[in-house]
């Protein structure tokens, strides 16, 4: 398995999952554990899905009920402490929904990201000017004062491409996204130049495929999905699916499996990386000369 920076969101997810697994192994209900520890069933449920923090005192109480060894407790305490750490995305909490902030935290700790984007360049690959134009044009409810911080946060996500152990990124971009003039032709030309540069210079961990119009119908046509995989074998793959004004994380195994298979097929139907690079450069040249 590869490596990824420690993400408080991912650590909280693993902590909650391990606690739930142990509770279920012992055949204990949430209410039963609550009676023995003083942690209400709703609170414990929120801890198990990483939506509520866990104190050291409450973890010790759970460890007794769950009959954890010292080594097991130490492992969970390490996860708990890491889950408490403030992350860069916390600085942007006022801008985004809780669900999107969770996605950012998961993305920051993923070892691989696979994405299909039909009409836009994926956020991890956007230039600042393209991101700014997307944000300005994306919603009439975004305040002008918030455009700058939103661009900053989008660019901050891209640090995973520069890490000593960079995220393994595979994207399929619809041909429409190459030709949609976001901002201006000049902005699009620079954006396509960035795609070409990343595809040429970092193809060991960044693979860019273009889905041509000639591909016809395919399993993820018209949609947009991002599939995240993690270094810990305990953590399942998760999918981020975004609509015009909302987004949702999906962790139901059967749905994730279906979406993963659909994404795999879309990658197979798209142009290979060399042919995709040729198309990106061709459209970029058109943008520069028109």
Phi and psi in degrees as GROMACS dihedral restraints (atoms count N, CA, C in turn):
[ dihedral_restraints ]
;  ai    aj    ak    al  type     phi  dphi    fc
    3     4     5     6     1   -80.4    20    10
    4     5     6     7     1  -174.4    20    10
    6     7     8     9     1  -117.7    20    10
    7     8     9    10     1   157.5    20    10
    9    10    11    12     1  -147.7    20    10
   10    11    12    13     1   152.7    20    10
   12    13    14    15     1   -58.9    20    10
   13    14    15    16     1   152.2    20    10
   15    16    17    18     1   -67.7    20    10
   16    17    18    19     1   126.9    20    10
   18    19    20    21     1  -115.8    20    10
   19    20    21    22     1   127.5    20    10
   21    22    23    24     1   -58.9    20    10
   22    23    24    25     1   -34.6    20    10
   24    25    26    27     1   -66.8    20    10
   25    26    27    28     1   -44.0    20    10
   27    28    29    30     1   -67.9    20    10
   28    29    30    31     1   -39.5    20    10
   30    31    32    33     1   -65.1    20    10
   31    32    33    34     1   -40.1    20    10
   33    34    35    36     1   -64.0    20    10
   34    35    36    37     1   -37.6    20    10
   36    37    38    39     1   -64.1    20    10
   37    38    39    40     1   -44.8    20    10
   39    40    41    42     1   -67.8    20    10
   40    41    42    43     1   -39.0    20    10
   42    43    44    45     1   -58.8    20    10
   43    44    45    46     1   -49.8    20    10
   45    46    47    48     1   -62.7    20    10
   46    47    48    49     1   -40.2    20    10
   48    49    50    51     1   -64.7    20    10
   49    50    51    52     1   -42.4    20    10
   51    52    53    54     1   -67.2    20    10
   52    53    54    55     1   -37.2    20    10
   54    55    56    57     1   -65.9    20    10
   55    56    57    58     1   -42.0    20    10
   57    58    59    60     1   -65.3    20    10
   58    59    60    61     1   -42.7    20    10
   60    61    62    63     1   -58.8    20    10
   61    62    63    64     1   -43.1    20    10
   63    64    65    66     1   -67.7    20    10
   64    65    66    67     1   -41.3    20    10
   66    67    68    69     1   -60.5    20    10
   67    68    69    70     1   -43.8    20    10
   69    70    71    72     1   -70.5    20    10
   70    71    72    73     1   -33.2    20    10
   72    73    74    75     1   -59.9    20    10
   73    74    75    76     1   -36.7    20    10
   75    76    77    78     1   -86.0    20    10
   76    77    78    79     1    -3.7    20    10
   78    79    80    81     1    69.7    20    10
   79    80    81    82     1    30.1    20    10
   81    82    83    84     1   -97.0    20    10
   82    83    84    85     1   139.9    20    10
   84    85    86    87     1   -86.8    20    10
   85    86    87    88     1   164.9    20    10
   87    88    89    90     1   -60.2    20    10
   88    89    90    91     1   -42.2    20    10
   90    91    92    93     1   -65.7    20    10
   91    92    93    94     1   -39.0    20    10
   93    94    95    96     1   -63.1    20    10
   94    95    96    97     1   -43.5    20    10
   96    97    98    99     1   -66.5    20    10
   97    98    99   100     1   -38.4    20    10
   99   100   101   102     1   -59.9    20    10
  100   101   102   103     1   -40.4    20    10
  102   103   104   105     1   -64.6    20    10
  103   104   105   106     1   -32.6    20    10
  105   106   107   108     1   -87.2    20    10
  106   107   108   109     1   -22.0    20    10
  108   109   110   111     1  -115.8    20    10
  109   110   111   112     1   -15.5    20    10
  111   112   113   114     1    82.0    20    10
  112   113   114   115     1     5.5    20    10
  114   115   116   117     1   -93.4    20    10
  115   116   117   118     1   114.5    20    10
  117   118   119   120     1   -58.7    20    10
  118   119   120   121     1   151.7    20    10
  120   121   122   123     1   -56.8    20    10
  121   122   123   124     1   -42.1    20    10
  123   124   125   126     1   -65.7    20    10
  124   125   126   127     1   -39.6    20    10
  126   127   128   129     1   -65.0    20    10
  127   128   129   130     1   -43.1    20    10
  129   130   131   132     1   -65.3    20    10
  130   131   132   133     1   -39.6    20    10
  132   133   134   135     1   -61.0    20    10
  133   134   135   136     1   -41.1    20    10
  135   136   137   138     1   -66.9    20    10
  136   137   138   139     1   -35.2    20    10
  138   139   140   141     1   -65.5    20    10
  139   140   141   142     1   -41.0    20    10
  141   142   143   144     1   -67.1    20    10
  142   143   144   145     1   -25.1    20    10
  144   145   146   147     1  -105.8    20    10
  145   146   147   148     1    18.0    20    10
  147   148   149   150     1    63.6    20    10
  148   149   150   151     1    32.3    20    10
  150   151   152   153     1  -111.5    20    10
  151   152   153   154     1     3.9    20    10
  153   154   155   156     1  -144.6    20    10
  154   155   156   157     1   142.9    20    10
  156   157   158   159     1   -79.7    20    10
  157   158   159   160     1   158.6    20    10
  159   160   161   162     1  -121.5    20    10
  160   161   162   163     1   127.8    20    10
  162   163   164   165     1   -82.6    20    10
  163   164   165   166     1   163.0    20    10
  165   166   167   168     1   -62.7    20    10
  166   167   168   169     1   -37.2    20    10
  168   169   170   171     1   -65.1    20    10
  169   170   171   172     1   -43.6    20    10
  171   172   173   174     1   -68.8    20    10
  172   173   174   175     1   -35.5    20    10
  174   175   176   177     1   -63.9    20    10
  175   176   177   178     1   -40.2    20    10
  177   178   179   180     1   -62.4    20    10
  178   179   180   181     1   -39.1    20    10
  180   181   182   183     1   -64.6    20    10
  181   182   183   184     1   -42.4    20    10
  183   184   185   186     1   -65.2    20    10
  184   185   186   187     1   -38.8    20    10
  186   187   188   189     1   -59.6    20    10
  187   188   189   190     1   -36.9    20    10
  189   190   191   192     1   -67.6    20    10
  190   191   192   193     1   -45.6    20    10
  192   193   194   195     1   -66.2    20    10
  193   194   195   196     1   -37.3    20    10
  195   196   197   198     1   -85.9    20    10
  196   197   198   199     1    -1.3    20    10
  198   199   200   201     1    56.3    20    10
  199   200   201   202     1    47.3    20    10
  201   202   203   204     1   -82.0    20    10
  202   203   204   205     1   143.6    20    10
  204   205   206   207     1   -74.1    20    10
  205   206   207   208     1   168.4    20    10
  207   208   209   210     1   -60.6    20    10
  208   209   210   211     1   -40.9    20    10
  210   211   212   213     1   -64.0    20    10
  211   212   213   214     1   -42.3    20    10
  213   214   215   216     1   -63.7    20    10
  214   215   216   217     1   -42.2    20    10
  216   217   218   219     1   -64.2    20    10
  217   218   219   220     1   -40.1    20    10
  219   220   221   222     1   -63.4    20    10
  220   221   222   223     1   -39.7    20    10
  222   223   224   225     1   -62.6    20    10
  223   224   225   226     1   -44.3    20    10
  225   226   227   228     1   -69.0    20    10
  226   227   228   229     1   -34.8    20    10
  228   229   230   231     1   -65.9    20    10
  229   230   231   232     1   -37.7    20    10
  231   232   233   234     1   -61.3    20    10
  232   233   234   235     1   -44.6    20    10
  234   235   236   237     1   -61.9    20    10
  235   236   237   238     1   -42.0    20    10
  237   238   239   240     1   -62.1    20    10
  238   239   240   241     1   -45.0    20    10
  240   241   242   243     1   -63.6    20    10
  241   242   243   244     1   -43.2    20    10
  243   244   245   246     1   -65.0    20    10
  244   245   246   247     1   -35.1    20    10
  246   247   248   249     1   -68.2    20    10
  247   248   249   250     1   -21.4    20    10
  249   250   251   252     1   -83.0    20    10
  250   251   252   253     1   -14.7    20    10
  252   253   254   255     1   -66.4    20    10
  253   254   255   256     1   139.1    20    10
  255   256   257   258     1   -74.2    20    10
  256   257   258   259     1   135.1    20    10
  258   259   260   261     1  -112.1    20    10
  259   260   261   262     1   163.9    20    10
  261   262   263   264     1   -61.4    20    10
  262   263   264   265     1   -32.8    20    10
  264   265   266   267     1   -70.9    20    10
  265   266   267   268     1   -15.6    20    10
  267   268   269   270     1   -63.2    20    10
  268   269   270   271     1   -26.5    20    10
  270   271   272   273     1   -69.0    20    10
  271   272   273   274     1   -14.4    20    10
  273   274   275   276     1  -112.3    20    10
  274   275   276   277     1    19.5    20    10
  276   277   278   279     1   -60.3    20    10
  277   278   279   280     1   -32.3    20    10
  279   280   281   282     1   -71.4    20    10
  280   281   282   283     1   -17.1    20    10
  282   283   284   285     1   -87.5    20    10
  283   284   285   286     1   -25.5    20    10
  285   286   287   288     1  -127.5    20    10
  286   287   288   289     1   161.1    20    10
  288   289   290   291     1   -70.2    20    10
  289   290   291   292     1   159.5    20    10
  291   292   293   294     1   -58.9    20    10
  292   293   294   295     1   -37.0    20    10
  294   295   296   297     1   -67.7    20    10
  295   296   297   298     1   -40.5    20    10
  297   298   299   300     1   -70.8    20    10
  298   299   300   301     1   -37.0    20    10
  300   301   302   303     1   -61.6    20    10
  301   302   303   304     1   -37.8    20    10
  303   304   305   306     1   -64.7    20    10
  304   305   306   307     1   -41.4    20    10
  306   307   308   309     1   -59.9    20    10
  307   308   309   310     1   -45.2    20    10
  309   310   311   312     1   -58.7    20    10
  310   311   312   313     1   -42.7    20    10
  312   313   314   315     1   -65.0    20    10
  313   314   315   316     1   -38.5    20    10
  315   316   317   318     1   -68.5    20    10
  316   317   318   319     1   -43.0    20    10
  318   319   320   321     1   -59.4    20    10
  319   320   321   322     1   -39.7    20    10
  321   322   323   324     1   -64.5    20    10
  322   323   324   325     1   -25.0    20    10
  324   325   326   327     1  -109.5    20    10
  325   326   327   328     1     9.4    20    10
  327   328   329   330     1   -81.5    20    10
  328   329   330   331     1   151.6    20    10
  330   331   332   333     1   -95.1    20    10
  331   332   333   334     1   -20.9    20    10
  333   334   335   336     1  -145.5    20    10
  334   335   336   337     1   146.1    20    10
  336   337   338   339     1  -131.7    20    10
  337   338   339   340     1   127.7    20    10
  339   340   341   342     1  -120.3    20    10
  340   341   342   343     1   133.4    20    10
  342   343   344   345     1  -142.2    20    10
  343   344   345   346     1   144.3    20    10
  345   346   347   348     1  -119.0    20    10
  346   347   348   349     1   127.6    20    10
  348   349   350   351     1  -130.0    20    10
  349   350   351   352     1   117.2    20    10
  351   352   353   354     1   -78.3    20    10
  352   353   354   355     1   -43.5    20    10
  354   355   356   357     1  -122.4    20    10
  355   356   357   358     1    -5.5    20    10
  357   358   359   360     1  -133.7    20    10
  358   359   360   361     1   158.5    20    10
  360   361   362   363     1   -75.8    20    10
  361   362   363   364     1   132.1    20    10
  363   364   365   366     1   -56.7    20    10
  364   365   366   367     1   146.1    20    10
  366   367   368   369     1   -55.3    20    10
  367   368   369   370     1   -35.5    20    10
  369   370   371   372     1   -68.2    20    10
  370   371   372   373     1   -13.3    20    10
  372   373   374   375     1  -115.6    20    10
  373   374   375   376     1     2.2    20    10
  375   376   377   378     1   -77.1    20    10
  376   377   378   379     1   144.2    20    10
  378   379   380   381     1   -77.2    20    10
  379   380   381   382     1   165.8    20    10
  381   382   383   384     1   -63.3    20    10
  382   383   384   385     1   -41.1    20    10
  384   385   386   387     1   -67.4    20    10
  385   386   387   388     1   -40.7    20    10
  387   388   389   390     1   -64.5    20    10
  388   389   390   391     1   -44.7    20    10
  390   391   392   393     1   -60.5    20    10
  391   392   393   394     1   -42.4    20    10
  393   394   395   396     1   -63.3    20    10
  394   395   396   397     1   -43.7    20    10
  396   397   398   399     1   -65.4    20    10
  397   398   399   400     1   -38.7    20    10
  399   400   401   402     1   -63.8    20    10
  400   401   402   403     1   -43.9    20    10
  402   403   404   405     1   -69.0    20    10
  403   404   405   406     1   -41.3    20    10
  405   406   407   408     1   -64.9    20    10
  406   407   408   409     1   -37.3    20    10
  408   409   410   411     1   -92.5    20    10
  409   410   411   412     1    -6.8    20    10
  411   412   413   414     1   -77.7    20    10
  412   413   414   415     1   -29.2    20    10
  414   415   416   417     1  -157.8    20    10
  415   416   417   418     1   135.7    20    10
  417   418   419   420     1   -72.8    20    10
  418   419   420   421     1    -8.7    20    10
  420   421   422   423     1   -94.3    20    10
  421   422   423   424     1    -4.1    20    10
  423   424   425   426     1   -81.3    20    10
  424   425   426   427     1   123.5    20    10
  426   427   428   429     1   -72.0    20    10
  427   428   429   430     1   142.6    20    10
  429   430   431   432     1   -54.0    20    10
  430   431   432   433     1   -36.2    20    10
  432   433   434   435     1   -67.1    20    10
  433   434   435   436     1   -19.3    20    10
  435   436   437   438     1   -92.6    20    10
  436   437   438   439     1    -8.1    20    10
  438   439   440   441     1   -62.4    20    10
  439   440   441   442     1   -47.8    20    10
  441   442   443   444     1   -57.5    20    10
  442   443   444   445     1   -53.0    20    10
  444   445   446   447     1   -60.1    20    10
  445   446   447   448     1   -33.7    20    10
  447   448   449   450     1   -67.5    20    10
  448   449   450   451     1   -40.0    20    10
  450   451   452   453     1   -63.8    20    10
  451   452   453   454     1   -44.4    20    10
  453   454   455   456     1   -55.8    20    10
  454   455   456   457     1   -46.4    20    10
  456   457   458   459     1   -67.7    20    10
  457   458   459   460     1   -34.7    20    10
  459   460   461   462     1   -66.9    20    10
  460   461   462   463     1   -41.2    20    10
  462   463   464   465     1   -69.9    20    10
  463   464   465   466     1   -32.5    20    10
  465   466   467   468     1   -62.6    20    10
  466   467   468   469     1   -34.3    20    10
  468   469   470   471     1   -60.9    20    10
  469   470   471   472     1   -28.4    20    10
  471   472   473   474     1   -75.6    20    10
  472   473   474   475     1    -6.6    20    10
  474   475   476   477     1   -61.7    20    10
  475   476   477   478     1   -22.2    20    10
  477   478   479   480     1   -63.9    20    10
  478   479   480   481     1   -20.5    20    10
  480   481   482   483     1   -77.4    20    10
  481   482   483   484     1   -16.4    20    10
  483   484   485   486     1  -107.0    20    10
  484   485   486   487     1    -2.6    20    10
  486   487   488   489     1   -61.4    20    10
  487   488   489   490     1   156.0    20    10
  489   490   491   492     1   -55.9    20    10
  490   491   492   493     1   -33.8    20    10
  492   493   494   495     1  -118.1    20    10
  493   494   495   496     1    80.3    20    10
  495   496   497   498     1   -67.0    20    10
  496   497   498   499     1   154.3    20    10
  498   499   500   501     1   -63.6    20    10
  499   500   501   502     1   143.5    20    10
  501   502   503   504     1   -85.5    20    10
  502   503   504   505     1   107.4    20    10
  504   505   506   507     1  -111.2    20    10
  505   506   507   508     1   125.1    20    10
  507   508   509   510     1  -125.7    20    10
  508   509   510   511     1   121.9    20    10
  510   511   512   513     1  -126.2    20    10
  511   512   513   514     1   145.6    20    10
  513   514   515   516     1  -116.0    20    10
  514   515   516   517     1   121.2    20    10
  516   517   518   519     1  -113.1    20    10
  517   518   519   520     1   127.4    20    10
  519   520   521   522     1   -62.7    20    10
  520   521   522   523     1   145.0    20    10
  522   523   524   525     1   -57.2    20    10
  523   524   525   526     1   -31.0    20    10
  525   526   527   528     1   -57.6    20    10
  526   527   528   529     1   -38.3    20    10
  528   529   530   531     1   -62.7    20    10
  529   530   531   532     1   -28.7    20    10
  531   532   533   534     1   -73.0    20    10
  532   533   534   535     1   -28.2    20    10
  534   535   536   537     1  -103.7    20    10
  535   536   537   538     1   -15.0    20    10
  537   538   539   540     1   -66.6    20    10
  538   539   540   541     1   117.2    20    10
  540   541   542   543     1   -82.3    20    10
  541   542   543   544     1    82.6    20    10
  543   544   545   546     1   -79.7    20    10
  544   545   546   547     1   119.6    20    10
  546   547   548   549     1    84.2    20    10
  547   548   549   550     1   -72.7    20    10
  549   550   551   552     1  -168.8    20    10
  550   551   552   553     1   170.6    20    10
  552   553   554   555     1   -63.8    20    10
  553   554   555   556     1   -37.2    20    10
  555   556   557   558     1   -63.1    20    10
  556   557   558   559     1   -44.5    20    10
  558   559   560   561     1   -62.0    20    10
  559   560   561   562     1   -41.3    20    10
  561   562   563   564     1   -66.7    20    10
  562   563   564   565     1   -38.5    20    10
  564   565   566   567     1   -61.7    20    10
  565   566   567   568     1   -42.6    20    10
  567   568   569   570     1   -67.0    20    10
  568   569   570   571     1   -37.2    20    10
  570   571   572   573     1   -64.4    20    10
  571   572   573   574     1   -44.5    20    10
  573   574   575   576     1   -67.7    20    10
  574   575   576   577     1   -33.0    20    10
  576   577   578   579     1   -63.9    20    10
  577   578   579   580     1   -37.8    20    10
  579   580   581   582     1   -65.1    20    10
  580   581   582   583     1   -43.5    20    10
  582   583   584   585     1   -58.0    20    10
  583   584   585   586     1   -45.5    20    10
  585   586   587   588     1   -62.5    20    10
  586   587   588   589     1   -42.1    20    10
  588   589   590   591     1   -63.9    20    10
  589   590   591   592     1   -45.4    20    10
  591   592   593   594     1   -64.3    20    10
  592   593   594   595     1   -41.0    20    10
  594   595   596   597     1   -64.6    20    10
  595   596   597   598     1   -37.6    20    10
  597   598   599   600     1   -76.7    20    10
  598   599   600   601     1   -43.1    20    10
  600   601   602   603     1   -94.7    20    10
  601   602   603   604     1   -19.3    20    10
  603   604   605   606     1  -131.0    20    10
  604   605   606   607     1    34.6    20    10
  606   607   608   609     1   -70.7    20    10
  607   608   609   610     1    -8.5    20    10
  609   610   611   612     1   -69.1    20    10
  610   611   612   613     1   -24.4    20    10
  612   613   614   615     1  -134.2    20    10
  613   614   615   616     1    -1.3    20    10
  615   616   617   618     1  -127.0    20    10
  616   617   618   619     1   116.8    20    10
  618   619   620   621     1  -119.5    20    10
  619   620   621   622     1   118.1    20    10
  621   622   623   624     1  -112.0    20    10
  622   623   624   625     1   121.0    20    10
  624   625   626   627     1  -116.1    20    10
  625   626   627   628     1   144.5    20    10
  627   628   629   630     1  -108.8    20    10
  628   629   630   631     1   132.5    20    10
  630   631   632   633     1   -91.4    20    10
  631   632   633   634     1   106.4    20    10
  633   634   635   636     1   -75.4    20    10
  634   635   636   637     1   159.4    20    10
  636   637   638   639     1   -57.6    20    10
  637   638   639   640     1   -33.0    20    10
  639   640   641   642     1   -68.2    20    10
  640   641   642   643     1   -11.4    20    10
  642   643   644   645     1   -69.9    20    10
  643   644   645   646     1   -19.9    20    10
  645   646   647   648     1    68.1    20    10
  646   647   648   649     1  -152.6    20    10
  648   649   650   651     1   -68.9    20    10
  649   650   651   652     1   140.8    20    10
  651   652   653   654     1  -146.5    20    10
  652   653   654   655     1   168.5    20    10
  654   655   656   657     1   -60.1    20    10
  655   656   657   658     1   -25.5    20    10
  657   658   659   660     1  -117.0    20    10
  658   659   660   661     1    20.0    20    10
  660   661   662   663     1   -58.7    20    10
  661   662   663   664     1   136.0    20    10
  663   664   665   666     1    81.5    20    10
  664   665   666   667     1    -6.7    20    10
  666   667   668   669     1  -107.7    20    10
  667   668   669   670     1  -169.4    20    10
  669   670   671   672     1  -157.9    20    10
  670   671   672   673     1   117.4    20    10
  672   673   674   675     1  -136.5    20    10
  673   674   675   676     1   151.6    20    10
  675   676   677   678     1  -129.8    20    10
  676   677   678   679     1   126.2    20    10
  678   679   680   681     1  -111.0    20    10
  679   680   681   682     1   125.2    20    10
  681   682   683   684     1  -108.5    20    10
  682   683   684   685     1   135.5    20    10
  684   685   686   687     1  -124.0    20    10
  685   686   687   688     1   149.7    20    10
  687   688   689   690     1  -123.3    20    10
  688   689   690   691     1   162.7    20    10
  690   691   692   693     1   -72.8    20    10
  691   692   693   694     1   -30.2    20    10
  693   694   695   696     1   -79.1    20    10
  694   695   696   697     1   129.7    20    10
  696   697   698   699     1   -67.3    20    10
  697   698   699   700     1   -16.1    20    10
  699   700   701   702     1   -73.7    20    10
  700   701   702   703     1   -25.8    20    10
  702   703   704   705     1   -91.4    20    10
  703   704   705   706     1   128.3    20    10
  705   706   707   708     1   -77.9    20    10
  706   707   708   709     1   160.3    20    10
  708   709   710   711     1   -62.7    20    10
  709   710   711   712     1   151.1    20    10
  711   712   713   714     1  -133.5    20    10
  712   713   714   715     1   152.8    20    10
  714   715   716   717     1  -119.6    20    10
  715   716   717   718     1   135.5    20    10
  717   718   719   720     1  -105.4    20    10
  718   719   720   721     1   124.2    20    10
  720   721   722   723     1  -123.6    20    10
  721   722   723   724     1   124.2    20    10
  723   724   725   726     1  -117.7    20    10
  724   725   726   727     1   136.0    20    10
  726   727   728   729     1  -106.0    20    10
  727   728   729   730     1  -166.4    20    10
  729   730   731   732     1   -62.9    20    10
  730   731   732   733     1   -46.4    20    10
  732   733   734   735     1  -119.1    20    10
  733   734   735   736     1    -5.1    20    10
  735   736   737   738     1  -137.5    20    10
  736   737   738   739     1   164.6    20    10
  738   739   740   741     1  -147.6    20    10
  739   740   741   742     1   158.5    20    10
  741   742   743   744     1  -146.9    20    10
  742   743   744   745     1   142.6    20    10
  744   745   746   747     1   -88.7    20    10
  745   746   747   748     1   135.0    20    10
  747   748   749   750     1  -117.5    20    10
  748   749   750   751     1   125.6    20    10
  750   751   752   753     1  -125.6    20    10
  751   752   753   754     1     2.6    20    10
  753   754   755   756     1   -65.2    20    10
  754   755   756   757     1   119.8    20    10
  756   757   758   759     1   -53.4    20    10
  757   758   759   760     1   -43.4    20    10
  759   760   761   762     1   -68.9    20    10
  760   761   762   763     1   -34.0    20    10
  762   763   764   765     1   -72.0    20    10
  763   764   765   766     1   -42.0    20    10
  765   766   767   768     1   -62.3    20    10
  766   767   768   769     1   -41.4    20    10
  768   769   770   771     1   -60.7    20    10
  769   770   771   772     1   -44.2    20    10
  771   772   773   774     1   -64.5    20    10
  772   773   774   775     1   -43.7    20    10
  774   775   776   777     1   -68.0    20    10
  775   776   777   778     1   -36.6    20    10
  777   778   779   780     1   -63.6    20    10
  778   779   780   781     1   -44.0    20    10
  780   781   782   783     1   -64.0    20    10
  781   782   783   784     1   -39.7    20    10
  783   784   785   786     1   -64.4    20    10
  784   785   786   787     1   -40.3    20    10
  786   787   788   789     1   -67.1    20    10
  787   788   789   790     1   -40.1    20    10
  789   790   791   792     1   -58.9    20    10
  790   791   792   793     1   -43.3    20    10
  792   793   794   795     1   -67.2    20    10
  793   794   795   796     1   -38.0    20    10
  795   796   797   798     1   -62.6    20    10
  796   797   798   799     1   -40.1    20    10
  798   799   800   801     1   -62.5    20    10
  799   800   801   802     1   -41.2    20    10
  801   802   803   804     1   -64.6    20    10
  802   803   804   805     1   -34.8    20    10
  804   805   806   807     1   -82.2    20    10
  805   806   807   808     1   -20.6    20    10
  807   808   809   810     1   -73.5    20    10
  808   809   810   811     1   168.2    20    10
  810   811   812   813     1   -64.4    20    10
  811   812   813   814     1   149.2    20    10
  813   814   815   816     1   -69.5    20    10
  814   815   816   817     1   173.2    20    10
  816   817   818   819     1   -64.7    20    10
  817   818   819   820     1   -35.9    20    10
  819   820   821   822     1   -68.7    20    10
  820   821   822   823     1   -46.1    20    10
  822   823   824   825     1   -66.1    20    10
  823   824   825   826     1   -34.8    20    10
  825   826   827   828     1   -64.4    20    10
  826   827   828   829     1   -41.9    20    10
  828   829   830   831     1   -61.9    20    10
  829   830   831   832     1   -40.2    20    10
  831   832   833   834     1   -61.0    20    10
  832   833   834   835     1   -43.7    20    10
  834   835   836   837     1   -66.9    20    10
  835   836   837   838     1   -41.8    20    10
  837   838   839   840     1   -58.6    20    10
  838   839   840   841     1   -46.0    20    10
  840   841   842   843     1   -67.2    20    10
  841   842   843   844     1   -35.7    20    10
  843   844   845   846     1   -64.9    20    10
  844   845   846   847     1   -45.6    20    10
  846   847   848   849     1   -67.9    20    10
  847   848   849   850     1   -37.0    20    10
  849   850   851   852     1   -61.2    20    10
  850   851   852   853     1   -43.9    20    10
  852   853   854   855     1   -61.0    20    10
  853   854   855   856     1   -38.6    20    10
  855   856   857   858     1   -63.2    20    10
  856   857   858   859     1   -41.4    20    10
  858   859   860   861     1   -64.8    20    10
  859   860   861   862     1   -35.3    20    10
  861   862   863   864     1   -77.3    20    10
  862   863   864   865     1   -26.0    20    10
  864   865   866   867     1  -103.3    20    10
  865   866   867   868     1   -16.3    20    10
